[in-house]
Amino acid sequence: MSTDRVRRASARRRATDPRPLLRAAVRGLAAVLLLAAAAAPALAQQDGDGRSAGERIADGLLESPVHVDPFFEPALPEDRQRELAAEIEATGLPLYVVLVPVVQGDDWDGSTETMLQVVRDRMGMAENEPMVAVTNSEGGVRHLRGYEWPWSPESEGEAAVRAVNLDRSSYNASLSTRLSRIVELTEAGEGRAEYERVRAELTEGAPEESEQEEGAAGGGTSLGAVALVVAPVLAVTAGVAVLVARSRRGQRYEVPATVFEVARTAGEDELRRRARSELVEFGERLSDHDLPLPDAGDAAADPARPGRRGRRTMRVLRPSADPGQALHHALDAYAAAGTVLDGARDVPDLVGVIALVAEGTAALDGASAPAPGVEPGRLCFFQPLHGPAGPRVRWRQVGRTTALKVPACEQCASAVRAHRAPEVLTVRRDGRQVPYFDEPAERSVWAASGYGAFGGDTLTERVRRGDFTRTRGS
């Protein structure tokens, strides 16, 4: 959207209204009703004058380009709302910030896009009349959504929102700071350029999409990528196996240090690229909020609405899923994965990024267990790079008397049932490779949790409360 074109439409927003006092009173009443019925889909209610929620929002936007429901005022106080509105007015752009809670079963069935379409209609906007709207996601205001009418590949406003969402340096910034950045990028016409820059920075060194297996869709780890990572690790594992086998026969064999170093370097470089790529793909999916579900074939898919790019958006979640809470968990996992990637020092840390993305993907999908005993989002305990785990298997580590039930992929589960040692993810310690779970718990959040296999907390919760950062200092 060109800035010249949208400036011409800004006069509509400045239209006067003869009922400012009534609207102020109505907004106060709406706030009281929302707080009194927080558990209900409050936005489905009507004020005493019979206006719908969409009409109330539209009326508010005719007075100010910033409309914030009382529910979100703690994140964007009134004084900051006024400052942000002034910033937007100064640009002359038809840019609006609309922050209202949406839930399944409300007037818009939990869809911010539907809400904005209704508001545009109530504002009397034509189908292709320019508008940039920044709103909250279904999970809150930590992750924002951008819409632009008419949409085109050159749309700057929507790209600016994506850029701010994807930029981890601003992810923990205040809501007002992020919104100001979106306004700045949109006015300068640099939203798309900034988005491409941030995305390129995150995917630097990652394999091109054409090099990845087509079967990697949905946030899973592709076989090709896993093979590239596992191959050098297998070389080390094989060497260690020879060492163990010969030591049992009283013979000593040392794997050359160069073998370990070559394998370690190759494995870490490839795995770091893979971890970055998966994190970026997950961030993109969070920005789109297209929720392809395991039962997508039975779900209703709505065609793209006018003014939006041609894509299909799933509107149906599993009845037991709470989309807002699921998205909140997914956003937490995204932030945690970014924290780990930034501080990753070795292969187990990079595997942790992939495990966190898997947790976030499972939360976003709202998936129930596809088979008895299977835990969505859980990777193989022994070698997480093997991919999703099946049901737990009873396993006793050599030299220990107690047995554990751990999630394992089919390959590792078969090895355990046949009383063979499964392939394990290793870490270098004191000049030799040892299983990652042999690391002291105080030195590794991955060992302490088995990549989420043990304890009541998820990996995301552990990282978010500082366990990863704490063990980095051990």
ChimeraX attribute file (.defattr): number of C-alpha atoms within 10 A of each C-alpha:
attribute: neighborCount
match mode: 1-to-1
recipient: residues
	/A:1	21
	/A:2	14
	/A:3	18
	/A:4	10
	/A:5	13
	/A:6	18
	/A:7	16
	/A:8	13
	/A:9	15
	/A:10	19
	/A:11	12
	/A:12	13
	/A:13	21
	/A:14	13
	/A:15	10
	/A:16	10
	/A:17	11
	/A:18	7
	/A:19	9
	/A:20	13
	/A:21	9
	/A:22	10
	/A:23	15
	/A:24	12
	/A:25	10
	/A:26	17
	/A:27	18
	/A:28	12
	/A:29	13
	/A:30	22
	/A:31	14
	/A:32	13
	/A:33	15
	/A:34	19
	/A:35	13
	/A:36	11
	/A:37	10
	/A:38	11
	/A:39	9
	/A:40	14
	/A:41	18
	/A:42	21
	/A:43	21
	/A:44	16
	/A:45	17
	/A:46	15
	/A:47	14
	/A:48	10
	/A:49	8
	/A:50	9
	/A:51	12
	/A:52	17
	/A:53	21
	/A:54	23
	/A:55	18
	/A:56	19
	/A:57	25
	/A:58	23
	/A:59	20
	/A:60	22
	/A:61	20
	/A:62	18
	/A:63	15
	/A:64	19
	/A:65	26
	/A:66	23
	/A:67	22
	/A:68	21
	/A:69	17
	/A:70	21
	/A:71	15
	/A:72	15
	/A:73	13
	/A:74	8
	/A:75	15
	/A:76	21
	/A:77	13
	/A:78	13
	/A:79	9
	/A:80	15
	/A:81	19
	/A:82	15
	/A:83	14
	/A:84	21
	/A:85	19
	/A:86	14
	/A:87	15
	/A:88	22
	/A:89	18
	/A:90	10
	/A:91	17
	/A:92	17
	/A:93	26
	/A:94	23
	/A:95	26
	/A:96	22
	/A:97	23
	/A:98	23
	/A:99	24
	/A:100	22
	/A:101	25
	/A:102	24
	/A:103	23
	/A:104	16
	/A:105	13
	/A:106	17
	/A:107	20
	/A:108	20
	/A:109	16
	/A:110	20
	/A:111	18
	/A:112	24
	/A:113	18
	/A:114	14
	/A:115	21
	/A:116	20
	/A:117	18
	/A:118	19
	/A:119	21
	/A:120	19
	/A:121	15
	/A:122	16
	/A:123	19
	/A:124	12
	/A:125	14
	/A:126	10
	/A:127	13
	/A:128	12
	/A:129	16
	/A:130	24
	/A:131	23
	/A:132	24
	/A:133	21
	/A:134	26
	/A:135	26
	/A:136	20
	/A:137	26
	/A:138	24
	/A:139	21
	/A:140	19
	/A:141	19
	/A:142	18
	/A:143	23
	/A:144	22
	/A:145	21
	/A:146	22
	/A:147	22
	/A:148	23
	/A:149	22
	/A:150	17
	/A:151	21
	/A:152	13
	/A:153	9
	/A:154	14
	/A:155	20
	/A:156	28
	/A:157	31
	/A:158	26
	/A:159	26
	/A:160	28
	/A:161	29
	/A:162	28
	/A:163	26
	/A:164	23
	/A:165	24
	/A:166	24
	/A:167	18
	/A:168	17
	/A:169	10
	/A:170	15
	/A:171	16
	/A:172	12
	/A:173	11
	/A:174	13
	/A:175	18
	/A:176	16
	/A:177	13
	/A:178	20
	/A:179	20
	/A:180	16
	/A:181	18
	/A:182	26
	/A:183	25
	/A:184	18
	/A:185	23
	/A:186	26
	/A:187	21
	/A:188	12
	/A:189	20
	/A:190	18
	/A:191	27
	/A:192	22
	/A:193	16
	/A:194	19
	/A:195	23
	/A:196	15
	/A:197	14
	/A:198	20
	/A:199	20
	/A:200	13
	/A:201	12
	/A:202	19
	/A:203	21
	/A:204	12
	/A:205	15
	/A:206	19
	/A:207	14
	/A:208	9
	/A:209	9
	/A:210	7
	/A:211	10
	/A:212	15
	/A:213	13
	/A:214	11
	/A:215	12
	/A:216	14
	/A:217	11
	/A:218	16
	/A:219	19
	/A:220	16
	/A:221	22
	/A:222	17
	/A:223	18
	/A:224	15
	/A:225	19
	/A:226	16
	/A:227	14
	/A:228	15
	/A:229	23
	/A:230	23
	/A:231	14
	/A:232	20
	/A:233	23
	/A:234	16
	/A:235	15
	/A:236	22
	/A:237	20
	/A:238	14
	/A:239	19
	/A:240	18
	/A:241	13
	/A:242	16
	/A:243	16
	/A:244	15
	/A:245	14
	/A:246	13
	/A:247	12
	/A:248	10
	/A:249	8
	/A:250	9
	/A:251	10
	/A:252	12
	/A:253	14
	/A:254	10
	/A:255	14
	/A:256	9
	/A:257	10
	/A:258	9
	/A:259	13
	/A:260	20
	/A:261	12
	/A:262	13
	/A:263	18
	/A:264	20
	/A:265	14
	/A:266	16
	/A:267	19
	/A:268	21
	/A:269	16
	/A:270	19
	/A:271	26
	/A:272	24
	/A:273	19
	/A:274	26
	/A:275	26
	/A:276	24
	/A:277	23
	/A:278	23
	/A:279	27
	/A:280	21
	/A:281	18
	/A:282	24
	/A:283	22
	/A:284	16
	/A:285	16
	/A:286	25
	/A:287	20
	/A:288	13
	/A:289	16
	/A:290	16
	/A:291	21
	/A:292	20
	/A:293	19
	/A:294	15
	/A:295	12
	/A:296	15
	/A:297	9
	/A:298	9
	/A:299	15
	/A:300	13
	/A:301	15
	/A:302	12
	/A:303	12
	/A:304	12
	/A:305	14
	/A:306	13
	/A:307	17
	/A:308	15
	/A:309	14
	/A:310	11
	/A:311	12
	/A:312	15
	/A:313	17
	/A:314	17
	/A:315	16
	/A:316	19
	/A:317	21
	/A:318	16
	/A:319	8
	/A:320	9
	/A:321	15
	/A:322	16
	/A:323	23
	/A:324	19
	/A:325	16
	/A:326	21
	/A:327	24
	/A:328	22
	/A:329	21
	/A:330	28
	/A:331	24
	/A:332	20
	/A:333	29
	/A:334	26
	/A:335	23
	/A:336	26
	/A:337	31
	/A:338	22
	/A:339	18
	/A:340	20
	/A:341	20
	/A:342	14
	/A:343	14
	/A:344	18
	/A:345	12
	/A:346	17
	/A:347	23
	/A:348	22
	/A:349	24
	/A:350	24
	/A:351	25
	/A:352	26
	/A:353	29
	/A:354	30
	/A:355	28
	/A:356	30
	/A:357	30
	/A:358	29
	/A:359	25
	/A:360	29
	/A:361	28
	/A:362	22
	/A:363	24
	/A:364	27
	/A:365	24
	/A:366	25
	/A:367	20
	/A:368	15
	/A:369	12
	/A:370	11
	/A:371	10
	/A:372	8
	/A:373	13
	/A:374	17
	/A:375	20
	/A:376	21
	/A:377	22
	/A:378	25
	/A:379	27
	/A:380	28
	/A:381	26
	/A:382	25
	/A:383	22
	/A:384	22
	/A:385	24
	/A:386	23
	/A:387	23
	/A:388	22
	/A:389	26
	/A:390	25
	/A:391	17
	/A:392	19
	/A:393	20
	/A:394	13
	/A:395	17
	/A:396	15
	/A:397	10
	/A:398	8
	/A:399	6
	/A:400	7
	/A:401	7
	/A:402	9
	/A:403	11
	/A:404	12
	/A:405	13
	/A:406	20
	/A:407	28
	/A:408	29
	/A:409	23
	/A:410	17
	/A:411	14
	/A:412	24
	/A:413	25
	/A:414	15
	/A:415	13
	/A:416	17
	/A:417	13
	/A:418	10
	/A:419	11
	/A:420	11
	/A:421	17
	/A:422	17
	/A:423	16
	/A:424	21
	/A:425	23
	/A:426	21
	/A:427	19
	/A:428	15
	/A:429	12
	/A:430	7
	/A:431	9
	/A:432	14
	/A:433	16
	/A:434	17
	/A:435	16
	/A:436	22
	/A:437	21
	/A:438	13
	/A:439	18
	/A:440	13
	/A:441	14
	/A:442	15
	/A:443	16
	/A:444	23
	/A:445	27
	/A:446	25
	/A:447	20
	/A:448	20
	/A:449	19
	/A:450	22
	/A:451	24
	/A:452	27
	/A:453	23
	/A:454	17
	/A:455	10
	/A:456	9
	/A:457	12
	/A:458	18
	/A:459	28
	/A:460	25
	/A:461	16
	/A:462	17
	/A:463	23
	/A:464	17
	/A:465	11
	/A:466	14
	/A:467	19
	/A:468	24
	/A:469	17
	/A:470	14
	/A:471	15
	/A:472	16
	/A:473	8
	/A:474	8
